[in-house]
Structure formats: C-alpha cells, structure tokens
C-alpha cells in the first residue's frame, strides 16, 4: 500500500490490474481463514443445534426461564458476540451443570464441544465476521408452539382454577389448590405420556402437583419413554402446591393462573411400567452461619429390581453441589450424577436415554449428597449471618433428591408409592 501511495500515477494504473486479484484474495482470506470463523459458515450451525431452541421468538419456556434475545440470523446475533463468547467460555451457556466427566450419559444434555466453544470465542475475537450467505445451513424448521405449549395441543389442560392474586406485601407465599379430574374432563382412565407445566406469572418459583409431577426454574416438560407412564383416573385430585416469590412493595402484586398440558397415550394403550417419583429427603440439617461448605446425605433403598429414568436435585439459594451415588448389593458403587456447581435457577432433570433406563438390582441403595455455601462468599446468600434450617421460603433451604424410577417387572407398582404409584386400573 505504501508503494501505491507514493508511486507515480502511471505506475499505480499499471499495477492495478495485477494487484486487484491479490486484494480479492486477501479479502477472501480474511473471511474464509480457519482462524477467522464466519457467522454463516461456522457459527450459525452451532446456534441451530444448541441455542435456538430457546433463543428465538416463541422459544422454550423452561420453568419461567425464557431467553432474552433471539439468535436466528446475523443481525440478531452480532451485537451479542462478546457476551456469547464469555458465556460459552465459562460454560454457563447452554445451561448444564453435570460434571464434564459424565458427558454423553444423559439424553437431554445441553453442552458445546471444546471445538464449538473455540469457534464461538474466535469468531468474537476476530471481528464477528458475517461471511458468505451461501455458506449458511438451511433454516431450521422449529415446531410451532400452541398457546405457548412446547409439547403441542393438550389432550387435557388443567389449571389452578380461578386466577389468584399475590398481594403487594408478599415476598414468599405457599398456596394450595385442588383440581378434581371430573368424568366430563376424563371419561375413562388414561395413561399420561407427557406433562408440561406453564407458570402463569413470572413470580412462580415452583409447582409440585401430585400425581402429575412438578415444575421448577429451568425444568423442561417431562416426556415419558415409550412403555412408561402415569395413570390418571376420573375422580383423581391434582393437588397444586404453588410457591410464589417476589420483591414486596407497592404495585408489585401479580395475578397468576398456572396450568398444565397433559398428553395421553392413545386410547387402549397400557404402558408396561408405572413411573414413580421417589425422593431422598432430609429436614434435620443445620447450616451454620458463615460456613462455606456443609453437606448432608440421605439414602433410599430399592427393595426390588428397578429401572432408573432420571434424577433431579433440589436446594435453594445456598445450594452448592449435589451428587447421587449407587451402592450395589455386590459391594460395588457408582456415581450416577455429579453436579459440582448447583444453580438454583436451572433445576435440571437429568434423564437417561429413552429405551436405556439404568437397571438397579434389588437391594441397591442410592445416596443423595447435598452441599451448601452459607458464607458471605456466596453472592446469592440472602443472609450469611444466620444459621439456616429447612423451610419453605426461598430464603430458607431444602434438601430433596428426586429419583424418577419404576419397578422392573411390567405391571407392578413400586413399593412405597412416591408421587405416582398406580400400575393398573384395577389395582
């Protein structure tokens, strides 16, 4: 460039035809070099596979967690390039908190490979180039949501009933509602294939609604593997335990009408296995003020051969880590799930691949370990100067290790019941 700037005009004109291809090659190298990823060629495929399920108009509402912006095209994504790089480098997005040592075990895993992370980081560092639109993958066809439902039009939709107003002065509130499944709603017993809860307001912290299941921040709809389900019958009563949490103050009151989308197996189809939500739960723990690591354990024994479908640890704001370990009757043991950095806002259900339930021989014990950080180093700690015990409010703590399983023998309900236990209509 210095030669052209200082050369006589005739020399510039003479060299221009020869230099033009070189300039074009230089521009192409800038856009196509492996060191300089482009949006259309390198970034867009990653976003389609791992991000756009939430980051799009009408994207997934995971227990009240809704993506703040779409990431469908270059104009959507370019302003967020550096933020994307920070989030994926820290592995806070996509949200997934199981140990990397357990990669590939759970079918609903939301992670990026090291090479995908490197691509997104490098894309931001090299100017977030757009590239050639011809290199873009075909647009992904996303299923259209129906009235906000991810799982489609409900076979049966139920709600808490009349809209409920959470008053201005409320910070934490537990309210209980009952929905009776009448014969008009459900003329015959039916087996549930999937259940999706939808919070009716932003202040819904969680829902527990036996015999259907529940919802917490970050949870996906639960779709039972083929041949597994929960039986719902006319006359059953769904008992909603609604936990609301918000900042109190004038004008902060909110109306809520949370609901559920129930999808059934086809009429006459009877799955072989009735699913039960067991829990390893303790309420006798104490978290001393200022302690950065306090842990407790609880064991659940499986008296019969069983099939393990999923695991879901639950704590509140001081939750630090969680682990499930199986102790087998032959004396061996196995870590089933390790969550080294528990996140209160992403209470994931870790699901085994459909058709590949984990077999637990009779006599297996599953130990749930929960750990908390009650120190000032925990930025989410409401008050590190207090000893903390079990309590319903978000500012207290809980220890619940959900274990979703079934008896291994077709047609047999698990001993002990759990949230769902009915195996056959005539049981």
C-alpha positions in Angstrom: 0.0 0.0 0.0 2.9 2.4 0.7 4.3 1.7 -2.9 1.0 2.7 -4.5 0.6 5.7 -2.3 4.0 7.2 -3.2 4.2 5.8 -6.8 3.6 7.9 -9.9 0.0 7.7 -11.2 1.1 5.7 -14.4 2.7 3.0 -12.2 -0.4 2.8 -10.0 -2.6 2.3 -13.0 -0.2 -0.2 -14.5 -0.1 -2.3 -11.4 -3.8 -2.1 -10.5 -5.0 -5.0 -12.8 -2.3 -7.3 -11.3 -3.0 -6.2 -7.7 -6.8 -6.5 -7.9 -6.8 -10.3 -7.7 -4.4 -10.2 -4.8 -6.6 -7.8 -3.0 -9.6 -10.0 -3.6 -7.6 -13.0 -2.3 -6.7 -11.0 0.8 -10.3 -10.2 1.5 -11.3 -13.8 0.9 -8.6 -15.0 3.3 -9.9 -12.6 6.0 -13.4 -14.1 5.6 -12.5 -17.8 5.0 -9.4 -18.4 7.0 -9.9 -21.1 9.6 -8.5 -18.6 12.1 -11.4 -16.2 11.3 -14.7 -18.1 11.6 -17.7 -16.5 9.9 -21.3 -16.4 11.1 -22.9 -18.2 8.2 -20.3 -21.0 7.8 -19.2 -21.7 11.3 -21.4 -20.0 13.9 -25.0 -20.5 12.6 -24.8 -24.3 12.6 -23.8 -24.2 16.3 -26.6 -21.8 17.2 -29.2 -24.0 15.3 -28.1 -27.2 17.1 -27.6 -25.8 20.7 -29.1 -22.4 21.2 -32.1 -21.6 19.0 -34.4 -23.9 20.8 -34.7 -21.2 23.5 -33.2 -18.2 21.7 -36.0 -17.5 19.2 -39.4 -16.0 19.0 -41.7 -18.4 20.9 -38.7 -20.3 22.2 -38.8 -22.8 25.1 -40.1 -21.5 28.4 -38.2 -23.7 30.9 -39.9 -23.2 34.2 -40.1 -19.5 33.7 -36.6 -19.2 32.3 -37.1 -17.5 28.9 -34.2 -16.5 26.6 -33.9 -12.7 26.5 -33.0 -12.4 22.8 -33.2 -14.4 19.5 -30.1 -15.8 17.9 -31.5 -16.7 14.5 -29.6 -14.5 12.0 -26.6 -12.3 11.8 -28.3 -9.1 12.7 -29.8 -10.8 15.8 -26.5 -12.3 16.9 -23.8 -9.8 16.0 -24.5 -7.4 18.9 -24.1 -10.3 21.4 -20.9 -11.8 20.0 -18.7 -10.9 23.0 -21.3 -11.8 25.5 -21.8 -15.2 23.8 -18.0 -15.8 23.9 -17.9 -15.0 27.6 -20.9 -17.3 28.4 -19.7 -20.3 26.4 -16.1 -20.0 27.6 -17.3 -20.0 31.2 -19.7 -22.9 30.3 -22.7 -21.1 31.8 -24.5 -21.4 28.5 -26.0 -23.6 27.4 -27.2 -24.3 31.0 -26.0 -27.7 32.1 -24.4 -28.4 35.4 -23.5 -32.1 35.4 -19.8 -32.8 35.6 -17.9 -33.0 32.3 -16.8 -36.4 33.3 -20.4 -37.5 32.7 -20.7 -36.2 29.2 -22.8 -38.4 27.0 -24.7 -40.2 29.8 -28.0 -38.1 29.8 -30.0 -37.7 26.6 -31.1 -34.1 27.4 -27.5 -32.9 27.8 -27.1 -29.2 26.8 -23.4 -28.7 26.1 -21.0 -27.5 23.5 -17.8 -29.3 22.5 -14.4 -27.8 23.1 -14.1 -27.1 19.3 -17.5 -25.4 19.2 -16.6 -23.2 22.2 -13.3 -22.3 20.5 -15.2 -21.4 17.3 -17.6 -19.0 19.0 -14.8 -17.4 21.1 -12.6 -17.0 18.0 -15.5 -15.6 16.0 -16.0 -12.8 18.6 -12.2 -12.1 18.8 -11.7 -11.8 15.1 -14.5 -9.2 14.5 -17.6 -11.4 14.3 -17.5 -11.7 10.5 -20.7 -12.3 8.6 -19.2 -14.3 5.8 -21.0 -15.6 2.7 -24.7 -16.3 3.0 -24.3 -19.2 0.5 -22.3 -21.0 3.3 -25.3 -20.9 5.7 -27.1 -24.1 6.6 -30.8 -24.3 5.6 -33.0 -22.5 8.1 -34.1 -24.9 10.9 -37.9 -25.6 11.0 -39.0 -25.2 14.6 -42.2 -26.8 15.7 -44.8 -24.1 16.3 -45.9 -23.6 19.8 -49.6 -23.9 20.5 -50.8 -21.3 23.0 -47.3 -21.3 24.4 -47.1 -25.1 24.8 -43.8 -26.8 23.8 -45.4 -30.3 23.6 -48.3 -29.3 21.4 -52.1 -29.0 21.8 -53.1 -30.5 25.2 -55.2 -33.7 25.3 -56.3 -32.3 28.7 -55.5 -28.9 30.1 -56.0 -28.1 33.7 -55.2 -25.0 35.9 -55.1 -24.0 39.5 -58.7 -22.7 39.0 -59.7 -19.1 39.2 -56.9 -16.5 38.8 -55.1 -15.9 42.1 -53.7 -12.6 43.1 -50.4 -12.5 45.0 -50.6 -9.3 47.2 -48.1 -6.4 47.1 -46.6 -7.2 50.5 -45.8 -10.8 49.7 -42.2 -12.0 49.5 -42.7 -15.8 49.8 -46.0 -17.5 49.7 -47.2 -21.1 49.6 -50.8 -21.6 48.4 -52.5 -24.9 47.8 -55.2 -25.6 45.2 -57.1 -28.7 44.2 -58.2 -29.6 40.7 -60.6 -32.6 40.5 -60.5 -34.6 37.3 -64.2 -35.0 36.6 -65.8 -37.5 34.3 -66.6 -34.7 31.9 -62.9 -33.9 31.7 -61.7 -37.5 31.5 -64.5 -40.1 30.9 -62.1 -43.1 31.2 -58.7 -43.8 32.9 -55.8 -42.8 30.6 -52.1 -43.2 30.8 -50.0 -39.9 30.7 -47.3 -39.8 28.1 -46.1 -36.2 28.9 -46.7 -33.4 31.3 -45.8 -29.8 30.8 -46.4 -27.1 33.4 -46.7 -23.5 32.4 -46.2 -20.8 35.1 -48.9 -18.2 34.9 -46.7 -15.4 36.0 -43.1 -14.5 36.5 -43.3 -14.9 40.3 -44.0 -18.6 40.2 -41.0 -20.2 41.9 -42.0 -23.8 41.7 -45.0 -26.1 41.4 -45.5 -29.5 43.0 -48.7 -31.2 41.7 -49.0 -34.9 42.5 -49.8 -37.2 40.9 -48.5 -35.4 37.8 -45.1 -34.1 38.9 -44.0 -30.5 39.1 -42.0 -27.5 37.8 -39.0 -25.6 38.9 -36.8 -22.9 37.3 -35.2 -24.3 34.2 -37.1 -27.5 34.1 -38.2 -28.9 30.7 -41.5 -30.7 30.1 -41.3 -34.4 31.1 -41.9 -36.8 28.3 -42.1 -40.4 29.5 -40.1 -43.0 27.5 -42.3 -45.4 25.5 -43.8 -48.0 27.7 -43.6 -45.8 30.8 -46.3 -43.6 32.1 -48.5 -42.4 34.9 -52.2 -43.4 35.2 -54.8 -40.7 35.6 -58.3 -41.6 36.5 -61.7 -39.8 36.7 -62.1 -38.6 40.3 -58.4 -38.1 40.8 -57.4 -34.8 42.5 -54.4 -32.9 41.4 -53.0 -31.1 44.5 -51.2 -27.9 43.5 -48.5 -26.7 45.9 -47.7 -23.2 44.5 -44.7 -21.4 45.7 -44.6 -17.7 44.8 -41.6 -15.5 45.4 -41.1 -11.8 44.5 -39.9 -8.4 45.9 -42.5 -7.0 48.1 -43.7 -3.4 47.7 -46.5 -1.1 46.4 -47.5 -2.1 42.9 -45.7 -5.5 42.9 -48.9 -7.6 43.2 -49.3 -10.2 40.4 -52.2 -12.3 39.1 -51.4 -16.0 38.4 -53.2 -18.8 36.7 -50.7 -21.5 36.2 -51.7 -24.5 34.2 -50.7 -27.9 32.9 -50.7 -29.6 29.5 -51.4 -33.4 29.7 -50.7 -35.6 26.7 -52.0 -39.2 26.8 -51.1 -42.4 25.2 -53.6 -43.4 22.6 -56.8 -44.9 24.0 -56.4 -48.5 24.9 -52.6 -48.3 25.1 -51.3 -49.5 28.5 -47.6 -49.0 29.1 -45.7 -51.8 30.9 -44.2 -49.6 33.6 -45.8 -47.2 36.0 -43.4 -44.4 36.9 -42.9 -43.2 40.5 -41.2 -40.1 41.7 -39.3 -41.2 44.8 -37.3 -38.7 47.0 -34.2 -38.8 49.2 -35.2 -36.0 51.6 -33.9 -34.6 54.9 -35.3 -31.9 57.0 -33.0 -32.1 60.0 -30.0 -30.3 58.6 -28.4 -27.2 60.1 -26.2 -24.8 58.0 -24.1 -22.7 60.5 -23.7 -19.0 59.7 -20.7 -18.2 57.7 -19.8 -21.9 56.8 -18.7 -22.2 53.2 -19.2 -26.0 52.9 -21.8 -28.0 54.8 -23.0 -31.3 53.4 -25.6 -34.0 54.4 -26.5 -37.3 52.8 -29.7 -39.5 52.6 -30.1 -43.0 51.2 -33.0 -44.6 49.5 -33.2 -48.4 49.2 -34.7 -50.2 46.2 -36.2 -53.4 47.5 -36.9 -54.9 44.1 -35.2 -54.8 40.7 -35.9 -51.3 39.3 -35.4 -49.1 36.3 -33.9 -45.6 36.9 -35.2 -43.0 34.4 -34.0 -39.6 35.8 -32.5 -37.7 38.7 -33.3 -34.1 39.9 -31.6 -32.5 42.8 -33.4 -29.6 44.6 -32.0 -27.0 47.0 -32.4 -23.2 47.3 -30.1 -20.2 47.1 -27.3 -21.6 49.2 -27.1 -24.9 47.2 -23.5 -25.5 46.2 -23.2 -29.1 44.8 -25.1 -32.4 44.6 -24.2 -36.0 43.9 -26.1 -39.3 43.6 -24.1 -42.5 44.2 -25.5 -46.0 43.8 -24.3 -48.7 46.2 -24.9 -52.1 44.7 -25.6 -55.3 46.7 -22.3 -56.9 45.4 -20.4 -54.2 47.2 -19.5 -52.0 44.2 -20.6 -48.4 43.9 -21.0 -45.9 41.0 -21.5 -42.1 40.8 -24.8 -41.7 38.9 -24.8 -37.9 38.8 -22.3 -35.3 40.0 -23.3 -31.6 39.9 -20.2 -29.7 41.1 -21.8 -26.3 40.7 -25.5 -26.4 41.5 -27.5 -23.5 40.1 -30.8 -22.6 41.8 -32.2 -21.1 38.6 -31.6 -24.2 36.5 -33.0 -27.2 38.3 -32.4 -29.7 35.6 -33.9 -33.2 35.5 -31.1 -35.4 34.2 -32.7 -38.0 32.0 -31.3 -41.3 30.8 -31.8 -42.0 27.1 -35.2 -43.3 26.3 -35.0 -47.1 26.0 -31.9 -47.2 28.1 -33.1 -46.9 31.7 -30.5 -47.6 34.3 -31.0 -51.1 35.8 -30.9 -51.2 39.6 -30.7 -54.7 41.2 -32.8 -55.4 44.3 -31.0 -54.1 47.3 -29.4 -51.1 45.6 -29.1 -48.0 47.8 -28.9 -44.6 46.2 -27.2 -42.0 48.3 -28.1 -38.3 47.7 -25.5 -35.8 48.9 -26.3 -32.1 49.1 -23.9 -29.3 49.9 -24.4 -25.7 50.7 -22.4 -22.5 51.0 -23.8 -20.3 53.8 -20.9 -17.8 53.7 -20.6 -14.3 52.5 -18.6 -15.6 49.6 -21.8 -16.9 48.1 -23.3 -14.0 46.1 -26.8 -15.5 46.2 -26.8 -15.9 50.0 -29.7 -13.8 51.5 -28.1 -13.6 55.0 -24.7 -15.3 55.8 -25.1 -14.3 59.5 -28.0 -16.7 60.2 -28.0 -20.4 60.9 -30.3 -22.0 58.3 -32.6 -25.0 58.6 -35.4 -26.5 56.5 -38.0 -24.0 55.4 -40.4 -23.4 52.5 -39.4 -19.8 51.7 -36.6 -19.3 49.1 -34.5 -17.6 51.8 -34.5 -20.9 53.8 -33.2 -24.2 52.5 -34.4 -27.6 51.3 -32.8 -31.0 50.6 -34.7 -33.1 48.1 -33.1 -35.6 45.8 -35.8 -36.6 43.3 -35.4 -40.1 41.8 -37.7 -41.0 38.9 -37.9 -44.8 38.5 -40.2 -47.8 38.0 -40.4 -51.4 39.0 -38.5 -53.6 36.5 -41.4 -56.1 36.3 -44.2 -55.0 33.9 -47.4 -54.1 35.6 -46.0 -53.8 39.1 -46.1 -50.6 41.1 -43.0 -49.6 43.1 -43.3 -50.2 46.9 -43.6 -47.0 48.8 -45.6 -45.2 46.2 -43.9 -41.9 45.7 -45.8 -39.2 43.8 -47.3 -41.8 41.4 -47.7 -45.4 42.2 -50.8 -46.8 40.4 -49.9 -49.6 37.9 -53.2 -50.8 36.6 -56.8 -49.6 36.5 -57.9 -52.5 38.7 -55.1 -52.2 41.3 
